[in-house]
Amino acid sequence: MTADRTTIGTWLINLPRDIERRIAMERQLSALGLPFQLFAAVDGKARHTELLAQADEQAYRRNMGSALLPGKLGVYASHLAVWEALVASDHDIVLILEDDVVFHDDFPEALSAAIAGQDHWDIVRFNSIRAKIPVTQGMLGRYRLNAYIGPFTGNAAYLIKRDVAARLLPGLRPQTRALDHELNRFFLHDYRQRGLEPFASHPDDGNVSTITGVGFEKVRKFKKYQRLPHYGLKAMNYFRRFFYLLRTGALPGKRAPLPQKPAGRGV
């Protein structure tokens, strides 16, 4: 049967104690007609010693220009655990959601367009924190399927393929960056990271996060001179993303409609 938005897996990551967030997501997903499976997020604070042993803390501090918070460990481990569940499942594609997503009215349309255009991406996101220097690869309905030369961060809502998760997982440990920053190194991992714009959702944690605190109070960036290695890596990565996209035919971009798979039930 052809995959559609009702037959793919929809998996929600949520800390069991964040009950209000879970209820809010349940209401939204029910309204969208999207059945989902709940995945308990990894508590980075409770499992700090264990997770820290799976990271290279010095590399993280150098690469990110900030300390490795327990919440950052937990988020990284949570997504990788869900990817491992995907690899062990019968799903070819799953929609992975964090619990602070606000869906726009057109989210079902965007999701259906992405699934129909699955031959043109490996991971595709439906929102972002940053999405700089987009390069349109083609149109999926009224949506632009974009690659990005600049930073493309945020993992609140994305589709991923099982075979892609299986291929990428071995290269994601030890943790040396936040996950979205690691995935921005698609030039190293050799996969097609895309975004579907205009984005059909956005993240909104109400400025209260179990990772960064209220108003990012837990975030302590190093002094500017201590962040020089981080700035150098950021600048280099622009060039590495550009040349990877050039080498793989993603540059220059194009706006032509992309071939799509036939629509299945529920699209």
Secondary structure as GFF3:
##gff-version 3
##sequence-region A 1 267
A	DSSP	beta_strand	9	14	.	.	.	ID=ss1
A	DSSP	alpha_helix	19	32	.	.	.	ID=ss2
A	DSSP	beta_strand	37	40	.	.	.	ID=ss3
A	DSSP	alpha_helix	48	52	.	.	.	ID=ss4
A	DSSP	alpha_helix	57	64	.	.	.	ID=ss5
A	DSSP	alpha_helix	70	87	.	.	.	ID=ss6
A	DSSP	beta_strand	93	97	.	.	.	ID=ss7
A	DSSP	beta_strand	101	103	.	.	.	ID=ss8
A	DSSP	alpha_helix	107	116	.	.	.	ID=ss9
A	DSSP	three_ten_helix	118	120	.	.	.	ID=ss10
A	DSSP	beta_strand	123	125	.	.	.	ID=ss11
A	DSSP	beta_strand	130	131	.	.	.	ID=ss12
A	DSSP	beta_strand	134	140	.	.	.	ID=ss13
A	DSSP	beta_strand	143	148	.	.	.	ID=ss14
A	DSSP	beta_strand	152	153	.	.	.	ID=ss15
A	DSSP	beta_strand	157	161	.	.	.	ID=ss16
A	DSSP	alpha_helix	162	168	.	.	.	ID=ss17
A	DSSP	three_ten_helix	169	172	.	.	.	ID=ss18
A	DSSP	alpha_helix	179	183	.	.	.	ID=ss19
A	DSSP	alpha_helix	186	189	.	.	.	ID=ss20
A	DSSP	beta_strand	193	197	.	.	.	ID=ss21
A	DSSP	beta_strand	201	203	.	.	.	ID=ss22
A	DSSP	beta_strand	208	209	.	.	.	ID=ss23
A	DSSP	beta_strand	213	214	.	.	.	ID=ss24
A	DSSP	three_ten_helix	224	227	.	.	.	ID=ss25
A	DSSP	alpha_helix	228	247	.	.	.	ID=ss26
###
